[in-house]
Amino acid sequence: MWRIINGAARACGIEGAIGTHTMRKTFGYHFYQQTKDVAMLQQIFGRSRPWLPFGILALMMTWWTRY
């Protein structure tokens, strides 16, 4: 799967390692930017313990919006 996604990225002129995790992070970033709904994002990502990653996810989203 990684080779297919990475090959498609190269064909589009995107450099660097692109894979399923990159796509997941990008989706999460854009979903959060549009909705600001961290709880729904955790459900989409299938978090079994939503209280654990909440702080980490919130920090990541805050960092992404600054830079």
PDB file with SEQRES, HELIX, SHEET and CRYST1 records, atoms N, CA, C and O in Angstrom:
SEQRES   1 A   67  MET TRP ARG ILE ILE ASN GLY ALA ALA ARG ALA CYS GLY          
SEQRES   2 A   67  ILE GLU GLY ALA ILE GLY THR HIS THR MET ARG LYS THR          
SEQRES   3 A   67  PHE GLY TYR HIS PHE TYR GLN GLN THR LYS ASP VAL ALA          
SEQRES   4 A   67  MET LEU GLN GLN ILE PHE GLY ARG SER ARG PRO TRP LEU          
SEQRES   5 A   67  PRO PHE GLY ILE LEU ALA LEU MET MET THR TRP TRP THR          
SEQRES   6 A   67  ARG TYR                                                      
HELIX    1 AA1 TRP A    2  ALA A   11  1                                  10    
HELIX    2 AA2 THR A   20  THR A   35  1                                  16    
HELIX    3 AA3 VAL A   38  ILE A   44  1                                   7    
HELIX    4 AA4 TRP A   51  ARG A   66  1                                  16    
CRYST1    1.000    1.000    1.000  90.00  90.00  90.00 P 1           1          
ATOM      1  N   MET A   1       0.824  -1.176   0.000  1.00  0.00           N  
ATOM      2  CA  MET A   1       0.000   0.000   0.000  1.00  0.00           C  
ATOM      3  C   MET A   1       0.874   1.247   0.000  1.00  0.00           C  
ATOM      4  O   MET A   1       0.594   2.202  -0.724  1.00  0.00           O  
ATOM      5  N   TRP A   2       1.946   1.243   0.821  1.00  0.00           N  
ATOM      6  CA  TRP A   2       2.818   2.404   0.906  1.00  0.00           C  
ATOM      7  C   TRP A   2       3.423   2.741  -0.450  1.00  0.00           C  
ATOM      8  O   TRP A   2       3.493   3.910  -0.827  1.00  0.00           O  
ATOM      9  N   ARG A   3       3.855   1.733  -1.176  1.00  0.00           N  
ATOM     10  CA  ARG A   3       4.487   1.962  -2.488  1.00  0.00           C  
ATOM     11  C   ARG A   3       3.505   2.576  -3.471  1.00  0.00           C  
ATOM     12  O   ARG A   3       3.884   3.437  -4.265  1.00  0.00           O  
ATOM     13  N   ILE A   4       2.264   2.152  -3.430  1.00  0.00           N  
ATOM     14  CA  ILE A   4       1.246   2.701  -4.336  1.00  0.00           C  
ATOM     15  C   ILE A   4       1.003   4.173  -4.023  1.00  0.00           C  
ATOM     16  O   ILE A   4       1.018   5.014  -4.921  1.00  0.00           O  
ATOM     17  N   ILE A   5       0.780   4.480  -2.754  1.00  0.00           N  
ATOM     18  CA  ILE A   5       0.511   5.868  -2.346  1.00  0.00           C  
ATOM     19  C   ILE A   5       1.735   6.743  -2.599  1.00  0.00           C  
ATOM     20  O   ILE A   5       1.606   7.856  -3.110  1.00  0.00           O  
ATOM     21  N   ASN A   6       2.901   6.257  -2.250  1.00  0.00           N  
ATOM     22  CA  ASN A   6       4.124   7.015  -2.463  1.00  0.00           C  
ATOM     23  C   ASN A   6       4.374   7.240  -3.951  1.00  0.00           C  
ATOM     24  O   ASN A   6       4.809   8.320  -4.350  1.00  0.00           O  
ATOM     25  N   GLY A   7       4.104   6.236  -4.769  1.00  0.00           N  
ATOM     26  CA  GLY A   7       4.256   6.373  -6.217  1.00  0.00           C  
ATOM     27  C   GLY A   7       3.286   7.395  -6.796  1.00  0.00           C  
ATOM     28  O   GLY A   7       3.651   8.175  -7.676  1.00  0.00           O  
ATOM     29  N   ALA A   8       2.057   7.391  -6.306  1.00  0.00           N  
ATOM     30  CA  ALA A   8       1.069   8.376  -6.762  1.00  0.00           C  
ATOM     31  C   ALA A   8       1.481   9.782  -6.355  1.00  0.00           C  
ATOM     32  O   ALA A   8       1.302  10.728  -7.123  1.00  0.00           O  
ATOM     33  N   ALA A   9       2.028   9.928  -5.161  1.00  0.00           N  
ATOM     34  CA  ALA A   9       2.501  11.241  -4.706  1.00  0.00           C  
ATOM     35  C   ALA A   9       3.642  11.722  -5.599  1.00  0.00           C  
ATOM     36  O   ALA A   9       3.681  12.890  -5.983  1.00  0.00           O  
ATOM     37  N   ARG A  10       4.562  10.829  -5.926  1.00  0.00           N  
ATOM     38  CA  ARG A  10       5.675  11.189  -6.807  1.00  0.00           C  
ATOM     39  C   ARG A  10       5.163  11.621  -8.182  1.00  0.00           C  
ATOM     40  O   ARG A  10       5.669  12.580  -8.764  1.00  0.00           O  
ATOM     41  N   ALA A  11       4.162  10.913  -8.694  1.00  0.00           N  
ATOM     42  CA  ALA A  11       3.591  11.252 -10.006  1.00  0.00           C  
ATOM     43  C   ALA A  11       2.944  12.637  -9.998  1.00  0.00           C  
ATOM     44  O   ALA A  11       2.836  13.287 -11.037  1.00  0.00           O  
ATOM     45  N   CYS A  12       2.518  13.079  -8.819  1.00  0.00           N  
ATOM     46  CA  CYS A  12       1.907  14.413  -8.681  1.00  0.00           C  
ATOM     47  C   CYS A  12       2.933  15.477  -8.334  1.00  0.00           C  
ATOM     48  O   CYS A  12       2.587  16.646  -8.162  1.00  0.00           O  
ATOM     49  N   GLY A  13       4.192  15.079  -8.230  1.00  0.00           N  
ATOM     50  CA  GLY A  13       5.247  16.031  -7.931  1.00  0.00           C  
ATOM     51  C   GLY A  13       5.463  16.287  -6.455  1.00  0.00           C  
ATOM     52  O   GLY A  13       6.137  17.249  -6.088  1.00  0.00           O  
ATOM     53  N   ILE A  14       4.901  15.439  -5.597  1.00  0.00           N  
ATOM     54  CA  ILE A  14       5.068  15.597  -4.151  1.00  0.00           C  
ATOM     55  C   ILE A  14       6.268  14.776  -3.712  1.00  0.00           C  
ATOM     56  O   ILE A  14       6.326  13.572  -3.962  1.00  0.00           O  
ATOM     57  N   GLU A  15       7.224  15.420  -3.062  1.00  0.00           N  
ATOM     58  CA  GLU A  15       8.420  14.725  -2.599  1.00  0.00           C  
ATOM     59  C   GLU A  15       8.303  14.389  -1.117  1.00  0.00           C  
ATOM     60  O   GLU A  15       7.480  14.956  -0.399  1.00  0.00           O  
ATOM     61  N   GLY A  16       9.134  13.465  -0.679  1.00  0.00           N  
ATOM     62  CA  GLY A  16       9.115  13.050   0.715  1.00  0.00           C  
ATOM     63  C   GLY A  16       8.345  11.751   0.880  1.00  0.00           C  
ATOM     64  O   GLY A  16       7.688  11.282  -0.049  1.00  0.00           O  
ATOM     65  N   ALA A  17       8.433  11.183   2.057  1.00  0.00           N  
ATOM     66  CA  ALA A  17       7.757   9.916   2.348  1.00  0.00           C  
ATOM     67  C   ALA A  17       6.274  10.171   2.593  1.00  0.00           C  
ATOM     68  O   ALA A  17       5.903  10.819   3.571  1.00  0.00           O  
ATOM     69  N   ILE A  18       5.443   9.667   1.715  1.00  0.00           N  
ATOM     70  CA  ILE A  18       3.995   9.816   1.828  1.00  0.00           C  
ATOM     71  C   ILE A  18       3.401   8.418   1.966  1.00  0.00           C  
ATOM     72  O   ILE A  18       3.724   7.521   1.187  1.00  0.00           O  
ATOM     73  N   GLY A  19       2.537   8.238   2.953  1.00  0.00           N  
ATOM     74  CA  GLY A  19       1.909   6.935   3.139  1.00  0.00           C  
ATOM     75  C   GLY A  19       0.552   7.086   3.795  1.00  0.00           C  
ATOM     76  O   GLY A  19       0.000   8.184   3.860  1.00  0.00           O  
ATOM     77  N   THR A  20       0.026   5.992   4.272  1.00  0.00           N  
ATOM     78  CA  THR A  20      -1.301   6.017   4.876  1.00  0.00           C  
ATOM     79  C   THR A  20      -1.337   6.866   6.141  1.00  0.00           C  
ATOM     80  O   THR A  20      -2.344   7.518   6.419  1.00  0.00           O  
ATOM     81  N   HIS A  21      -0.256   6.865   6.905  1.00  0.00           N  
ATOM     82  CA  HIS A  21      -0.234   7.665   8.135  1.00  0.00           C  
ATOM     83  C   HIS A  21      -0.249   9.161   7.808  1.00  0.00           C  
ATOM     84  O   HIS A  21      -0.887   9.950   8.505  1.00  0.00           O  
ATOM     85  N   THR A  22       0.448   9.533   6.758  1.00  0.00           N  
ATOM     86  CA  THR A  22       0.440  10.928   6.309  1.00  0.00           C  
ATOM     87  C   THR A  22      -0.974  11.343   5.925  1.00  0.00           C  
ATOM     88  O   THR A  22      -1.422  12.436   6.269  1.00  0.00           O  
ATOM     89  N   MET A  23      -1.670  10.471   5.215  1.00  0.00           N  
ATOM     90  CA  MET A  23      -3.038  10.769   4.796  1.00  0.00           C  
ATOM     91  C   MET A  23      -3.958  10.881   6.012  1.00  0.00           C  
ATOM     92  O   MET A  23      -4.836  11.743   6.059  1.00  0.00           O  
ATOM     93  N   ARG A  24      -3.748  10.008   6.986  1.00  0.00           N  
ATOM     94  CA  ARG A  24      -4.557  10.039   8.217  1.00  0.00           C  
ATOM     95  C   ARG A  24      -4.354  11.355   8.965  1.00  0.00           C  
ATOM     96  O   ARG A  24      -5.317  11.975   9.415  1.00  0.00           O  
ATOM     97  N   LYS A  25      -3.090  11.778   9.096  1.00  0.00           N  
ATOM     98  CA  LYS A  25      -2.795  13.036   9.786  1.00  0.00           C  
ATOM     99  C   LYS A  25      -3.379  14.226   9.029  1.00  0.00           C  
ATOM    100  O   LYS A  25      -3.918  15.152   9.636  1.00  0.00           O  
ATOM    101  N   THR A  26      -3.270  14.196   7.713  1.00  0.00           N  
ATOM    102  CA  THR A  26      -3.798  15.292   6.899  1.00  0.00           C  
ATOM    103  C   THR A  26      -5.310  15.374   7.033  1.00  0.00           C  
ATOM    104  O   THR A  26      -5.866  16.464   7.167  1.00  0.00           O  
ATOM    105  N   PHE A  27      -5.982  14.220   6.996  1.00  0.00           N  
ATOM    106  CA  PHE A  27      -7.429  14.214   7.181  1.00  0.00           C  
ATOM    107  C   PHE A  27      -7.785  14.791   8.547  1.00  0.00           C  
ATOM    108  O   PHE A  27      -8.676  15.633   8.659  1.00  0.00           O  
ATOM    109  N   GLY A  28      -7.084  14.335   9.584  1.00  0.00           N  
ATOM    110  CA  GLY A  28      -7.357  14.821  10.939  1.00  0.00           C  
ATOM    111  C   GLY A  28      -7.176  16.321  11.054  1.00  0.00           C  
ATOM    112  O   GLY A  28      -7.974  17.004  11.695  1.00  0.00           O  
ATOM    113  N   TYR A  29      -6.137  16.825  10.439  1.00  0.00           N  
ATOM    114  CA  TYR A  29      -5.873  18.266  10.473  1.00  0.00           C  
ATOM    115  C   TYR A  29      -7.021  19.042   9.833  1.00  0.00           C  
ATOM    116  O   TYR A  29      -7.539  19.991  10.422  1.00  0.00           O  
ATOM    117  N   HIS A  30      -7.417  18.638   8.627  1.00  0.00           N  
ATOM    118  CA  HIS A  30      -8.474  19.362   7.917  1.00  0.00           C  
ATOM    119  C   HIS A  30      -9.836  19.200   8.593  1.00  0.00           C  
ATOM    120  O   HIS A  30     -10.629  20.141   8.628  1.00  0.00           O  
ATOM    121  N   PHE A  31     -10.106  18.013   9.128  1.00  0.00           N  
ATOM    122  CA  PHE A  31     -11.366  17.803   9.844  1.00  0.00           C  
ATOM    123  C   PHE A  31     -11.433  18.725  11.053  1.00  0.00           C  
ATOM    124  O   PHE A  31     -12.455  19.366  11.298  1.00  0.00           O  
ATOM    125  N   TYR A  32     -10.345  18.789  11.805  1.00  0.00           N  
ATOM    126  CA  TYR A  32     -10.307  19.645  12.994  1.00  0.00           C  
ATOM    127  C   TYR A  32     -10.457  21.112  12.605  1.00  0.00           C  
ATOM    128  O   TYR A  32     -11.186  21.852  13.265  1.00  0.00           O  
ATOM    129  N   GLN A  33      -9.779  21.542  11.544  1.00  0.00           N  
ATOM    130  CA  GLN A  33      -9.874  22.931  11.111  1.00  0.00           C  
ATOM    131  C   GLN A  33     -11.312  23.323  10.761  1.00  0.00           C  
ATOM    132  O   GLN A  33     -11.731  24.452  11.015  1.00  0.00           O  
ATOM    133  N   GLN A  34     -12.056  22.394  10.182  1.00  0.00           N  
ATOM    134  CA  GLN A  34     -13.427  22.684   9.778  1.00  0.00           C  
ATOM    135  C   GLN A  34     -14.415  22.585  10.921  1.00  0.00           C  
ATOM    136  O   GLN A  34     -15.374  23.356  10.965  1.00  0.00           O  
ATOM    137  N   THR A  35     -14.212  21.659  11.852  1.00  0.00           N  
ATOM    138  CA  THR A  35     -15.229  21.379  12.867  1.00  0.00           C  
ATOM    139  C   THR A  35     -14.826  21.742  14.288  1.00  0.00           C  
ATOM    140  O   THR A  35     -15.690  22.028  15.118  1.00  0.00           O  
ATOM    141  N   LYS A  36     -13.534  21.735  14.585  1.00  0.00           N  
ATOM    142  CA  LYS A  36     -13.015  21.920  15.954  1.00  0.00           C  
ATOM    143  C   LYS A  36     -13.595  20.882  16.918  1.00  0.00           C  
ATOM    144  O   LYS A  36     -13.683  21.129  18.121  1.00  0.00           O  
ATOM    145  N   ASP A  37     -13.987  19.729  16.391  1.00  0.00           N  
ATOM    146  CA  ASP A  37     -14.620  18.671  17.179  1.00  0.00           C  
ATOM    147  C   ASP A  37     -13.628  17.538  17.427  1.00  0.00           C  
ATOM    148  O   ASP A  37     -13.551  16.590  16.645  1.00  0.00           O  
ATOM    149  N   VAL A  38     -12.881  17.640  18.502  1.00  0.00           N  
ATOM    150  CA  VAL A  38     -11.864  16.648  18.823  1.00  0.00           C  
ATOM    151  C   VAL A  38     -12.498  15.305  19.167  1.00  0.00           C  
ATOM    152  O   VAL A  38     -11.966  14.262  18.789  1.00  0.00           O  
ATOM    153  N   ALA A  39     -13.616  15.313  19.873  1.00  0.00           N  
ATOM    154  CA  ALA A  39     -14.270  14.058  20.269  1.00  0.00           C  
ATOM    155  C   ALA A  39     -14.708  13.256  19.036  1.00  0.00           C  
ATOM    156  O   ALA A  39     -14.531  12.039  18.998  1.00  0.00           O  
ATOM    157  N   MET A  40     -15.271  13.923  18.045  1.00  0.00           N  
ATOM    158  CA  MET A  40     -15.687  13.226  16.825  1.00  0.00           C  
ATOM    159  C   MET A  40     -14.476  12.703  16.071  1.00  0.00           C  
ATOM    160  O   MET A  40     -14.513  11.601  15.524  1.00  0.00           O  
ATOM    161  N   LEU A  41     -13.417  13.473  16.039  1.00  0.00           N  
ATOM    162  CA  LEU A  41     -12.195  13.039  15.376  1.00  0.00           C  
ATOM    163  C   LEU A  41     -11.635  11.791  16.047  1.00  0.00           C  
ATOM    164  O   LEU A  41     -11.157  10.881  15.370  1.00  0.00           O  
ATOM    165  N   GLN A  42     -11.693  11.745  17.370  1.00  0.00           N  
ATOM    166  CA  GLN A  42     -11.235  10.553  18.088  1.00  0.00           C  
ATOM    167  C   GLN A  42     -12.099   9.351  17.745  1.00  0.00           C  
ATOM    168  O   GLN A  42     -11.585   8.240  17.613  1.00  0.00           O  
ATOM    169  N   GLN A  43     -13.394   9.553  17.598  1.00  0.00           N  
ATOM    170  CA  GLN A  43     -14.276   8.441  17.210  1.00  0.00           C  
ATOM    171  C   GLN A  43     -13.932   7.954  15.810  1.00  0.00           C  
ATOM    172  O   GLN A  43     -13.863   6.749  15.569  1.00  0.00           O  
ATOM    173  N   ILE A  44     -13.718   8.874  14.898  1.00  0.00           N  
ATOM    174  CA  ILE A  44     -13.364   8.507  13.528  1.00  0.00           C  
ATOM    175  C   ILE A  44     -12.072   7.701  13.509  1.00  0.00           C  
ATOM    176  O   ILE A  44     -11.949   6.727  12.766  1.00  0.00           O  
ATOM    177  N   PHE A  45     -11.103   8.117  14.336  1.00  0.00           N  
ATOM    178  CA  PHE A  45      -9.828   7.418  14.388  1.00  0.00           C  
ATOM    179  C   PHE A  45      -9.887   6.146  15.220  1.00  0.00           C  
ATOM    180  O   PHE A  45      -8.901   5.412  15.290  1.00  0.00           O  
ATOM    181  N   GLY A  46     -11.031   5.869  15.855  1.00  0.00           N  
ATOM    182  CA  GLY A  46     -11.208   4.622  16.584  1.00  0.00           C  
ATOM    183  C   GLY A  46     -10.459   4.566  17.894  1.00  0.00           C  
ATOM    184  O   GLY A  46      -9.939   3.511  18.259  1.00  0.00           O  
ATOM    185  N   ARG A  47     -10.390   5.658  18.602  1.00  0.00           N  
ATOM    186  CA  ARG A  47      -9.711   5.662  19.901  1.00  0.00           C  
ATOM    187  C   ARG A  47     -10.572   4.940  20.926  1.00  0.00           C  
ATOM    188  O   ARG A  47     -11.724   5.308  21.153  1.00  0.00           O  
ATOM    189  N   SER A  48     -10.004   3.912  21.541  1.00  0.00           N  
ATOM    190  CA  SER A  48     -10.764   3.143  22.537  1.00  0.00           C  
ATOM    191  C   SER A  48     -10.779   3.849  23.890  1.00  0.00           C  
ATOM    192  O   SER A  48     -11.689   3.641  24.693  1.00  0.00           O  
ATOM    193  N   ARG A  49      -9.774   4.679  24.139  1.00  0.00           N  
ATOM    194  CA  ARG A  49      -9.708   5.433  25.386  1.00  0.00           C  
ATOM    195  C   ARG A  49      -9.576   6.918  25.046  1.00  0.00           C  
ATOM    196  O   ARG A  49      -8.469   7.457  25.039  1.00  0.00           O  
ATOM    197  N   PRO A  50     -10.688   7.573  24.768  1.00  0.00           N  
ATOM    198  CA  PRO A  50     -10.600   8.948  24.269  1.00  0.00           C  
ATOM    199  C   PRO A  50      -9.968   9.937  25.238  1.00  0.00           C  
ATOM    200  O   PRO A  50      -9.463  10.972  24.803  1.00  0.00           O  
ATOM    201  N   TRP A  51      -9.982   9.652  26.538  1.00  0.00           N  
ATOM    202  CA  TRP A  51      -9.390  10.609  27.477  1.00  0.00           C  
ATOM    203  C   TRP A  51      -7.863  10.598  27.392  1.00  0.00           C  
ATOM    204  O   TRP A  51      -7.227  11.604  27.708  1.00  0.00           O  
ATOM    205  N   LEU A  52      -7.269   9.490  26.974  1.00  0.00           N  
ATOM    206  CA  LEU A  52      -5.811   9.393  26.937  1.00  0.00           C  
ATOM    207  C   LEU A  52      -5.183  10.262  25.850  1.00  0.00           C  
ATOM    208  O   LEU A  52      -4.303  11.064  26.162  1.00  0.00           O  
ATOM    209  N   PRO A  53      -5.595  10.138  24.588  1.00  0.00           N  
ATOM    210  CA  PRO A  53      -4.924  10.922  23.555  1.00  0.00           C  
ATOM    211  C   PRO A  53      -5.460  12.338  23.391  1.00  0.00           C  
ATOM    212  O   PRO A  53      -4.939  13.098  22.575  1.00  0.00           O  
ATOM    213  N   PHE A  54      -6.479  12.704  24.140  1.00  0.00           N  
ATOM    214  CA  PHE A  54      -7.092  14.022  23.951  1.00  0.00           C  
ATOM    215  C   PHE A  54      -6.080  15.147  24.092  1.00  0.00           C  
ATOM    216  O   PHE A  54      -6.024  16.035  23.241  1.00  0.00           O  
ATOM    217  N   GLY A  55      -5.294  15.126  25.133  1.00  0.00           N  
ATOM    218  CA  GLY A  55      -4.311  16.184  25.350  1.00  0.00           C  
ATOM    219  C   GLY A  55      -3.271  16.225  24.253  1.00  0.00           C  
ATOM    220  O   GLY A  55      -2.893  17.302  23.790  1.00  0.00           O  
ATOM    221  N   ILE A  56      -2.809  15.070  23.835  1.00  0.00           N  
ATOM    222  CA  ILE A  56      -1.818  15.007  22.769  1.00  0.00           C  
ATOM    223  C   ILE A  56      -2.418  15.522  21.474  1.00  0.00           C  
ATOM    224  O   ILE A  56      -1.789  16.313  20.771  1.00  0.00           O  
ATOM    225  N   LEU A  57      -3.621  15.085  21.152  1.00  0.00           N  
ATOM    226  CA  LEU A  57      -4.289  15.519  19.936  1.00  0.00           C  
ATOM    227  C   LEU A  57      -4.541  17.024  19.961  1.00  0.00           C  
ATOM    228  O   LEU A  57      -4.322  17.704  18.958  1.00  0.00           O  
ATOM    229  N   ALA A  58      -4.989  17.538  21.074  1.00  0.00           N  
ATOM    230  CA  ALA A  58      -5.244  18.972  21.188  1.00  0.00           C  
ATOM    231  C   ALA A  58      -3.954  19.771  21.014  1.00  0.00           C  
ATOM    232  O   ALA A  58      -3.959  20.812  20.358  1.00  0.00           O  
ATOM    233  N   LEU A  59      -2.854  19.298  21.590  1.00  0.00           N  
ATOM    234  CA  LEU A  59      -1.567  19.978  21.423  1.00  0.00           C  
ATOM    235  C   LEU A  59      -1.111  19.960  19.968  1.00  0.00           C  
ATOM    236  O   LEU A  59      -0.611  20.962  19.457  1.00  0.00           O  
ATOM    237  N   MET A  60      -1.284  18.815  19.300  1.00  0.00           N  
ATOM    238  CA  MET A  60      -0.894  18.718  17.900  1.00  0.00           C  
ATOM    239  C   MET A  60      -1.707  19.683  17.045  1.00  0.00           C  
ATOM    240  O   MET A  60      -1.153  20.367  16.184  1.00  0.00           O  
ATOM    241  N   MET A  61      -2.998  19.740  17.273  1.00  0.00           N  
ATOM    242  CA  MET A  61      -3.854  20.616  16.481  1.00  0.00           C  
ATOM    243  C   MET A  61      -3.502  22.078  16.736  1.00  0.00           C  
ATOM    244  O   MET A  61      -3.524  22.892  15.813  1.00  0.00           O  
ATOM    245  N   THR A  62      -3.182  22.412  17.974  1.00  0.00           N  
ATOM    246  CA  THR A  62      -2.782  23.778  18.308  1.00  0.00           C  
ATOM    247  C   THR A  62      -1.477  24.127  17.605  1.00  0.00           C  
ATOM    248  O   THR A  62      -1.332  25.221  17.059  1.00  0.00           O  
ATOM    249  N   TRP A  63      -0.541  23.206  17.622  1.00  0.00           N  
ATOM    250  CA  TRP A  63       0.743  23.430  16.962  1.00  0.00           C  
ATOM    251  C   TRP A  63       0.548  23.613  15.462  1.00  0.00           C  
ATOM    252  O   TRP A  63       1.124  24.524  14.868  1.00  0.00           O  
ATOM    253  N   TRP A  64      -0.278  22.735  14.832  1.00  0.00           N  
ATOM    254  CA  TRP A  64      -0.501  22.818  13.398  1.00  0.00           C  
ATOM    255  C   TRP A  64      -1.149  24.143  12.991  1.00  0.00           C  
ATOM    256  O   TRP A  64      -0.847  24.683  11.927  1.00  0.00           O  
ATOM    257  N   THR A  65      -2.035  24.662  13.834  1.00  0.00           N  
ATOM    258  CA  THR A  65      -2.703  25.900  13.461  1.00  0.00           C  
ATOM    259  C   THR A  65      -1.784  27.114  13.590  1.00  0.00           C  
ATOM    260  O   THR A  65      -2.043  28.152  12.981  1.00  0.00           O  
ATOM    261  N   ARG A  66      -0.717  26.995  14.374  1.00  0.00           N  
ATOM    262  CA  ARG A  66       0.224  28.098  14.539  1.00  0.00           C  
ATOM    263  C   ARG A  66       1.240  28.169  13.418  1.00  0.00           C  
ATOM    264  O   ARG A  66       1.712  29.253  13.073  1.00  0.00           O  
ATOM    265  N   TYR A  67       1.582  27.014  12.841  1.00  0.00           N  
ATOM    266  CA  TYR A  67       2.678  26.972  11.858  1.00  0.00           C  
ATOM    267  C   TYR A  67       2.166  26.607  10.527  1.00  0.00           C  
ATOM    268  O   TYR A  67       2.937  26.521   9.571  1.00  0.00           O  
TER     269      TYR A  67                                                      
END                                                                             
